[in-house]
Amino acid sequence: MSEISPLAAEWDGVPKNWYSVYQWPRCVAVGHTEEAAGLIEDAFDRIELVTDGLRERFRLPEHRGQVTIAEGTESIVNEKRIVRALYNAKRLPLLGRILDYEAPLRATRDAEHGDVDLISVSRGDCLCLEAKKPGSTESLLKPMLQAYTYARLLWRHRRRFLDEYELDCDRQSKSAAPGAGKVQRWLVGGSLVGASPHGPVLLASSLIGGAAGR
């Protein structure tokens, strides 16, 4: 009988829901990415998507790309400024047309949901993107799993989401949810848009294929 690894033993104690999984310290820290991804993939079908407290509408009319910059902080680069700058650019190579930033998922204060950093449409796919500031020490596994989780949550209200963002989708309403049959893509390949030690890291999870502006 083979001996269980310390990482696998630790994984056994992690609650099997996507929020607990992507916040697991082994997903956050570098050095354990491959083994942690393998454990998550093996348990994929048993990991729960928590939907309690999920909003049904996501677009906020006050989102216009504005940001308040205090005197003396002009040179600071953080995720909040990155996503607004990308939104204000409107359209970028690979990312396509930027639709929104920091789209809220939480309907109630005690819900675990966060915000989707960026939503874009590129080559017929609607993408959920998670951004990390330059020099982030987090493993890429965490934002990859976050983007996947947020895409799954938006999928629950996909028809309303499509209407809010004025998108058409040429796939049937019974299309598989994000990641179905493509576990390896999300956990290892992940649709890595860009990674540079000198620039922001963006990871995308496809929400709905065949999406296009009306």
Secondary structure, DSSP 8 states (H G I E B T S, - for coil): -----HHHHHHHTS-SBHHHHHTSHHHHSTT-HHHHHHHHHHTGGG-B---TTB-S----TT-SS-----TT-TT---HHHHHHHHHHH-EETTTEEEEEEEEE-BSSTT----EEEEEEEETTEEEEEEEE-TT--S-THHHHHHHHHHHHHHHTTHHHHHHHTTEEE-S-TT---TTTT-HHIIIIITTEEE--TTS-EEEEEEEEETEEE-
